[in-house]
Amino acid sequence: MLSVTLSSLIVLIMWTAAGISALSAARTARTPQGAMGWVVFLLALPIVALPAYLFFGHHRFKNYRATRLQSERVVRKIKSFPQNHIAIPEKITVNPAPFQAVAGLPICRGNGFELLIDGPEVFDTIFQAMDTAQEYVLVQFYIVRDDDLGKQLRDHMIAAAHRGVAVWFITDAVGSHALPRSYFAALGAAGVNLVDPTTRRGPKHRFLLNFRNHRKTVIADGQIGFIGGLNVGDEYLGKSAKIGHWRDTHVRLTGPVVLQLQLVFAEDWHWLTEEPLLDLLTWDAEHASQDLSALIIATGPGDNTTETGSMMFFSAISAARRRVWLASPYFVPDLDVVAALKHAALQGIDVRILLPNSIDHYAPWLAAYSYFDDLRHAGVKILRYNHGFMHQKVILVDDSIAGIGTTNLDNRSFRLNFEAMVFFFDNGAAQKVETMLEQDFLHSVELTQTLDQQKFLIRIGAPVARLFSPVL
């Protein structure tokens, strides 16, 4: 009798929790289809759906407190740059309003950039900047491995600390879950400021592991900054026998835009540690001779406004008049970005999406096939990169916008990850990115087969994988 009562109580609790979760899903899901899917799943199969909803049913990190409000003093200073830091409106050929609104920051002038193509060039340049820093170095990567490259990064941070340079180091608890305690211990013993993964705040709770900090940032003295697609591991140097050549892009920044990137790092540090970093950093930067107009757009589930990652791409695609070229390792976008791409192609705009043909994560690779027919029917060209694995995240719009950073063309980057991109509003920057992508196109082939013409596993697996698109 007691066992029957307990069983009934457990069932009642389970159904009550499922009902509450269903109401939450109906209230917070982004689309009616998403809401309906969760409601049906929770009420029909609560024993499976409840754990799934706890892990994957949330798109906002409500407890992320390191928002722009807590950096208000620095933001005010950046927004009130001296006149020679403010971008000249006549030099920007697109409407800057949506980009500035998403970023919460102004487009600034006086910036310089250098494209860094592939791992050896990227890390040689990053390590040089770290070795010549005089005051401080900020380092943040989603993945850091304890391999040859990871040990090099560790040694350069330790060398900087021994010179009396202040070093701050952040890595993501999920992306770098395999990094041993000895790695952190060596850094801590050298005086590097770091976040202990066992005591850190942030999304380490099992129901918040879906939220990840995907940013890759290095800053030296507030004067030189780096952002792009490369993490720290030997495979990013093309040393993996399984993956082979690794095609990726980073960018070296100078000028006031470095301060915007630095602000993003300071916010992340404050969230993880509750330690103020703002007064320990430099908040003025010299102009670069290139005098480019640029903007850092940092997005994530802690933003006050919704869908900032998706809106960033939507704004760029909508600004196109002649071409939109995109490069991403993964393609599982939301309906808004799909609609923007199709609308651009239907206008006769040259829309190209460059994706890797090889696989590092099977589910998003498979899900992407479910989007291709619809896009190709509208005139979008799908290009598959065949010279190893391509991991860069790049957008080029006409001759007016070039974006490089960490944001993939997928729902995870749009809503679940903390990401950052640098956008250049400049003809010269666009031309350099154009030349780079044209070289990548030479190593690519255009997809011409429909889904029905693909192998059996792709035909069957693609629509199934797409069901998981909200978390891919």
N, C-alpha and C positions, 0 to 999 in steps of 0.2 A: 504493500500500500504506500509505504514511504517512497519507494523507488518510483512509483507511478506519479506521485505528487511532485517529486523532484524533476522528473522528466517533463511534466506539464509546465512546471515553473520555468525550466530552461527554454522550452519551446516558446512560452509566452514572452520571456525576455528577448529571445532571438527575433521574434516577429515584431516586438515593440521597437527594438533597435533598427530593424530593417525598415519599419514604417517611418521612424524619425530620419533615417538616412535618405529614404526616398523623398521626403519633404525637403530635406536639404539639397538634394540633387535637383529637384524641380525648381528650387529657388535660385541656385547658383550656377547651374550648367549654362554654358555659353549659347547653345543652340537648342531649339525644341527637340531636335532629333537626339541630341546627347542626353537631355533630360529624360525623354521617353525611354531611351535605352537603359539608363541606370534604374529608373523606376520599375520597369518590367523585370530587369535582372534581379533587383533587390527583393521584390515581392514574390517572384517565381522561384528563386533558388537562394534564399538568404544565407544558407550555410557556406556557400561559395562566394556569394556577392559581397557579403559584409567585409571579409578581409580584403577583397579586391578594392572595395570603395575606400577603406581606410588608407590603403597604399596609394591608390591612383585617382581617387574621386575628387581631389581638390586641386584647383589651379591658382590659388592665392595663398601666399605665405603671410598670414595675417600678423604673426608675431615678429616679423622682420622690422626691427625698430630703427635701423641705421638708414633712415630715409633722408631725403634732401632737407627736411625740416630741421633735423639735428645738425646739419652742416650749413644752416642758413647764413651764418656770418661769412663763410667762405664763398658761398654761392652769390651773396650780395656783392662781394668784392669782384668775383669773376664777371657778374652781369654788369658791373659798373667799371669795367676795364677803362683805362684811359682811351681817348678817342683813337689813338693810333693802333689799338688792339681790336677795335670793332670792325667787322667786315664791311667793305664798301658795297652798298646795295647794287650799284651798277655792274659790279664784277660777278654777281650771282645771277645766272640766267634762268633759274627756276624759282618758284615761290618758296622762300625759306621757312615760312610759318609752320607747316606741319612737322618739319624736322626739328625745329627749335622747341615746339610744343612737346614732342615725344621725348626729347633729350632733357628738357627743363633747363637748358643752357643756351647761350647765344652762339651763333657762328662767329668765329674770330679769325682775324687775318694775321699775316706775319709768320706763317708756318712753313716748315720744310718737311720733305719726306724722301725716303729712299726705299725702293722696293727691294726686299730680300727674298730671294727665290731658293727654296729648298733648305734642308737642315744645316749642312755645313756652313753656308754663308750666314744663315740666321744666327747660329750660336757663336761663330767666330766674332760677329759684330756685337752681340749681346755681352759676351765675356770681355771684350775690349772695353766696352762702356763701364762694366762693373769694375774692371781693374784700374780705370782712370778716374773713377768717382772720388770726390774729395770730402763730401759731407755725408751722403746717405745713399742707400740703394733699397728700392722696394721690389720684391720678387713675388709673383703669384702665378701658379700654373695649376690647371685642373688635374693633370696627371704628372707625377714625378716618380720615376723608377729608380731602384737602387742598382743600376747597371753602370756602364762606363760613363755615359753622358750624365746620368744623375749624380755620379760621384764627382764629375767635373764641376757641375753646378754647385754642389756642396763645397768643394774646395775653393771655388772663386768667392763664395759668400764668406767662408772662414778667413780667406786671405784679406778680404775687404775689412772684416771686423778687426783683424789683427793690426791693420793700418790705422785704426781709430775711426773708420767709417761706420756709421750706424746702419745696420741691416735689419730689415723687416721681411719676414717670409711667411707666405700663406699657401697652403695647398688644400684641395678639397678632400674631405674625409672619405667620400665614396670613390672618387677617381684615383686617389693614392692610398687605397685601403691596404695595399701590400707593402707600403713603405715601412721598413722596420723601425722599431724604437731607437735602435742604435744610430740611425740617420739623424733623428731629431736630437738625440743626446749629444752627438758630435757638434751640431750647430749651437745648441744651448751652452755647451762648455766653452765655445769660442766667443760667447757674448751676443750671438745673433738673437734678435727678438723674433719669437715664433709662437705659434698657437699649438699647444699640446693637444693632440687629437683625443686624449682621454678626458680632458676637462673642458674642451671648447664649447662655446655656445653654438647655436645655429642648428642646421637641419641634420642632426645625428640621430635623433629619435627614430625608431624603426618606421613610424608612420610618416616621417618627413624626409626619408631618404630619397624620395622622388624629386626633391628640390636639390639642385646641385649648382655649385659655382663653377662655371665653365670658362671663366675668363683666363687669359694668358697675358700677363703684364709684367714688364720690367721698366723701372724708372731710375735714372741716375741723376741725383742732385736737382730734380725738378726741371732739368734742361733737356734731357734726352729720354724719349719714351719708346717702348716697343709694344706692339700688339699684332696679333695674327692667329694663325691656326695651329701652330706647333706646340705640342707638349714636350716633356723632357723624358726621353727614352730612346734607346738605340734604334728602334724601328723607325723613328722620325728622321734618322740619318740614312735610311735605306739599308740598314744592316740586318733586317729580318729576312731569313731565307724563305719564309712562307709568303710574305707580302712583297718583298723586292723593293724596287724604286718607290720612294715616297715623295709625291709632288705636293708641295705646300707653299704658302706665302705668308710672310710677316712684313711689317713695315717699321722703319725707324723714323721717329717723329722728333721734330724740334719746333720751338716756338710756343706761344701761349696755349695751344691745344694740349701740350703735355700736362699743363695744370689741370685741365678737365679730366684727363686720364688719372692723374694723381688723386683727384677728388674721389673718384670711384674706388680707388684702392683704400683711401682713408675711411670711406663709409663701410667697406667690407671689414676692415680691421676693427673699427668701433663696434660693429655688430658682433663679431666673434669674441671680443675681449672686454668690451665696455671701456677700453682705454682710449683717451683722446689723443689723436695723432696730429691734428691740424696745426697746432702751434710749434711743432717740431720740424715742420717742412717749409720749404721755400715756396712762396706764392707769387712770384714774378718771374717772367721769362723774357729773354731777348728775342727780337725778331730774327727770323731766318731770311736769307737773301732771296729765297724762292717766293716769299710773300703769298703763300697759298691761303685761301679761305677754307677752314676745316671745322669739324664738330665731332665730339665724342658722343655717341648715343649708347647709353647703358640701359639695358632692359632686364626685367625679371619679375618674378611673382610677388615681390614686395612692393612694386610700384603702386602709387596711389590711384593711377588710372589703369584701365584694363587693356590688355592686348597690345602692349607697346611694341613687342617684337614684330608681330604681324603688321601693325600699323606702319612701322618703319619701312618694311618692304613694300607695302601697299602704296605709301606716299612716293617712293622712288619709282616704282613701275608706272604709277599714274602720271608722273612728270615726263615720261618719255614721249618723244615726237618722231624719233628715227630708229632707235634701237634700245633693246634691253638684253644685256648679256649677263648671265648668272653662272657662277660655279659653286658647287656645294657637294660634299661627300654623300649627303642624304637628302632625299626628296619625299617628304611626307607633309605637305603644306596644308593649311586650313582652306576653307572654301573661299574666303575673301581673297587670298593671294592667288588661288587658282583662277577666280573670276577676273582679277586684274590682269593676269598673264594672257588669258584668252581674249579679253577686251582689247589689249594692246595688239595682239596678233591679228585680230579681225580688222583693225584699222590699217593693216599693212606694215606695222612696225616689225623690225627684224628682232624676233624674240628667240634667244638661244639659251638652253639650259645644259651646262656641261656637268656630267656626273661620272663617277668611276664605273668601269665595267667590272672590276674585281670587287671582292667582298671582304669587309672586315666585320660587319655586323649583319647577319643574314636577314633578320626581320624587317628593318627599314629598307634594305636593298630589294627585298621581295615586294613589300607594300608599294614601292614606287611604281612598279609595273601597272598597278591598277589606275594610275593617273594618266599614263602616257597617251592612250588612245584618244581620250577627250581633248587633251591639249594639242596633239598633233592634228586632229580634225579642225581645230581653230587656226592652225598655221604655225604653232610653236615647234621649233626644231629641238629634238632631244639628241644630244651628242654624248657618246660613251668614250671616256678616256681609257686608252689601252696601254699606256706606257707606265705600268705599275699602278699604285693606288693614289688617287687624287683626293686631298683632304682640305684644300683651300676653301675659304668662304669669301667670295668676291662678287660685287655687283658693279656693272658699268651701264650708265644711262646716257645715251647720246654722247656728246663731248663735254658734258657739264657736270656729271656726278660719277665719282668712283668711290666705292666703299670696300673696306677690308677689315676683317676682324674675326670674331669667334662664332657668329650666329649661323647655324645651319638652316636650310630651308625645310624645317620640320616643326611639328607641334611642340616637341620637347624644348627646342630653342626658343620658340615663340612664347611659351607660357610657363614652363617648369624650370628652366635653367636661368641663372644669372649670366648675362652675356654683355659684350661690348663690341661696338664697331666704330671705326673712324671713317667719316665721310669727307671727301674733298670736293669742293664746288669750284672746279678749276679745269680749264681746257688742257693744260700741260699735264696734270696728273692723270686725266682721263686718257690722254694719248699714250702714256707709259703703260697704263693698265691694258689698253687696247693691244699694244704690241705684245705684252706678256700673254694675253689670252689667245691671240692669233697663233702664237707658238704652240700653245696647248691644243688648239683645234687641229694642228697638223698631226698630232698624236691621237686623234679621235676619229670615230666613225659615226655617221648619223644613223639613228634607229629608224628602220623602215618597216619592221614587222609589227603587226598588231598583236594584242594579247592572245588572240585565238591561234596565232601562228607560233607562239612560244612553246617551249618544252612543257610537258604535262605538269610537272611539279610547279612551274611558274603559273600556268593557267589556273591551277587549282589553289595554289598557295597565295597568290597575290591578293585576291579579294578577302581571303581569311586574314592575312596579315594586316590589311587595311582596317579591319575591325578594331585593331589595337592602336590605330593612328594617334589617338589623343595622348599616348605616352611614348610614342616613338620619335 
